[in-house]
Amino acid sequence: MVIVKSDVDALLSDILHDQMVIYLWWNSPNTDEVFGGKTPLYVYQNVDNGNKIVYDYVLKHYNGDYS
């Protein structure tokens, strides 16, 4: 499966319902262990398999797993 940013955005839209909040999510440092203080956009663009890391993180939350 090829993961593109629009796939992640579609999930985020269903979760957050606000384009500004989605923008802030992508562009704000995230202290969750997965992101290590980096922005999700940085991880998506610069980390090996970053697109899958971000997609899996959002999908997990989309499915109701907030652990």
N, C-alpha and C positions, 0 to 999 in steps of 0.2 A: 504494500500500500504506500503510495506517495502521499505524504502529509504536507499540505500547503497551509499558509496562514489563514486563508478563508475557512478552512475546516475548523480551525481553533476558534475563529471569530464566530462561526455559526453556533458552536456550543456556548461560548461566552454570552452571546446574544440571548440565548434561551435562559441562561442563569442570571444575568445581570440586567437585561432589558433596557440598557441605556448606553448609547454610543460613547458618551463622554466617560462613563465609568469604565467601559471597555478600553478606551484609550489610556486612561490612568492606570488600569491594571497592567497593560503591556509596558508602560513607561515608568513605573514606580518601582524602586528597589523592593524586593520581596525577601523577607527574613526566613521564609520557609526553607528547610534543609535542602530541598530540591534546587533552589535558586541561589542559596548562599549569599544573600544580600544583593545579588545582581537583579536587573530587571528581567522579566520574562522575555522581552524582545531581545535582549543581549544573549540570553541563553539560547533562544530559538535560532539566532543568526550566527553565533560564534562558537558554540560548544559542539563537540562531536555528538551527533545524534540529537542535537538540541531541539529540533522540530518534534521528534518523537517524545523527548522528555516533557516538553511543554504540553503536547497533545495528550499524553497519558495522564499528566497531572490534572488537566482541565476535565478530561473524560471521567476520571475518578470522582471529581467533585460533582460533575453533571449527574453521575449515577448515585449521588447521595452519600458517598464515602468521604467524610471530612477528617479522617484520622491522618 
